[in-house]
Amino acid sequence: MPKRPTERKTERSARRRTRRITCPRCGRVVRYADVSDVPSFPFCSDRCRLVDLDKWFEGEYRISEDISGADGGKRPGGAEKP
């Protein structure tokens, strides 16, 4: 039996409200309605979140630029950074 026009509109609006992310660790696509639906956001799972964290701890990821900025390593007010 064909669906009524109102049923089709409801299905389309439900699809529009669903968002998707791609896990930066494994590439898995996760669909969600609200960020709170994915407790390990932006990762698909706690495992991917922890694997990524471990890569930071092991030094595989690092910030390669000097983050002290153009202020020459001084804090506001002229005090030197330790």
Protein Blocks (a to p, Z undefined) as FASTA:
>chain_A
ZZdfklmmmmmmmmmmpccdddfklopacddfbfklmmkbcbfbfklmmmmmmmmmnoma
ccfbdfkbjnnopaehhiacZZ
